[in-house]
Amino acid sequence: MRCVIARFPFDLSKSGVEATMKGVKPQPVEGESVLIGRRRYPVMQVGEVITRQDRRDFSAREVIRAMTALGFACRIAPEAMPARALTPLQAASELLGAPAPA
């Protein structure tokens, strides 16, 4: 399948991506990820390995679009959960290092 990543066309196949990523140790996943075989890789690592380009040259969205089109399962990073509001007593307890009352 022909994909455009960082304004460059690539002819990618699912088996080709799997072969390229075989033996590559996954970096810790902190955001978007792609499941290749039984391993979960960060999308930027996958993009860097399959395109041989610097991570600054493409976006995670481009790689996710290409990997999804090839049939790989992708996970989008969840939105940051809002912090719960602390009562003044709980905030003071945290500042003092004591366990906060419920």
C-alpha positions, 0 to 999 in steps of 0.5 A: 500500500502506498502511504505518504509520511513526511511528504515522502511516498512509501510502499508499505505492507503489513508483512514488511512492517512486521519484518522491519520491526522484528528484533526491535526492542520497544521503547516505553509507551507514553502516548500513542502506540501500535500493536505489531505482533505481540509487542506494543511500540510507540508510534514515533518509534515505528515511524522512525524505523520504517521510514528511516527519518528523524522523528521531527520530520513526521507526525504521530497522526501520519504514522497512525493513519498508515498503520491503521490502513495496513490493519494494525491496532493503534491506541490513541493517547487518552486525554489527561484526566482533570485533577480532583479538587482538594479541600483545604484540609486535604491540601494542607495535609498533603503539604505537611506530608501526612496522609490526607483525611478522606 
